[in-house]
Amino acid sequence: MKNILKKQVLSALAGVALTTALLIPLNTTYAAAADHDNNGANPVQQEACGPQHHHFDANKMAQDVSDTFGVEKKDVLYYVNEGVQPHEIFKASFFAKASGRSLKQVMEIKAQNGDWKEVIQKLNLSKDKLKATKNDIVSTKLEKTLKMPKNDSLALLKNGYRVKDIAVADELSINTNKPIQDILNMKAINNSWKDVAKTLGVSDDTWKTDMENVHTVFPHRGFGEHHMNHETFNG
């Protein structure tokens, strides 16, 4: 029983990491040219942790985290200024949304326990609750960016469809006036989404626009057709 719980917690953590990486990719979204003031530093630009040493716009990151997870922007900025790594703030913000707690409350629990697995257990967050939170965040993002009705994407996510497959199928549905479910049914193991687009008679220019639209939802560096079928992008 203990091993099963441990596996569920680890799976939940992997899902959180994936959700935040897809929706809020650190270096690609917030990378910015240094904009120094007369004193030689911009207070909202911080150096990201890691070997690449990118500078990123902390104010924009805080706003996006606040919008995505419903936490206080000032709390996000506080932890950035305290030197907490962004991916830790993302996880804490996700758990805050899932549990109905504030970011500060979650970070305090983390400080007391030192382990995210313990935090999940302390917050009494089940695998189903975490999955529902992830689906809610993703469907909200799809509605805001692609104007896809939230209930439609939620239903597809609950049925096990991958989030990026849903996004691409929605674009093709708009292009062709075909039901999104019919388009999802056309995607198989032995074909790509570009193949589906060609079968539907979608032009290369339209397909390019579709992919650009999907990129606005998932601005993940290196995202392309070959990534859509990879298990690491499961919705």
NORLIN-V809520 format. One line per field, one symbol per residue. phi: phi as a letter, one per 40 degrees, with the letter a starting at -180 (. if undefined). A space follows every 50 residues. Layout:
phi=???
This chain:
phi=.cccccccccccccccdccccccbcdcccbdaccbccccgabccbbccch ccfccbccccdcccccccbgccdccccdccccgccdccccccccccccbg ccccccccccccbgaccccdcccfcccccccccccccccccccccbgcdd cccccccccgcccccccccccccccbgbdccccdcccbccbbccccdccc gccccccccdcccccccbccdgcadcccccccbcc
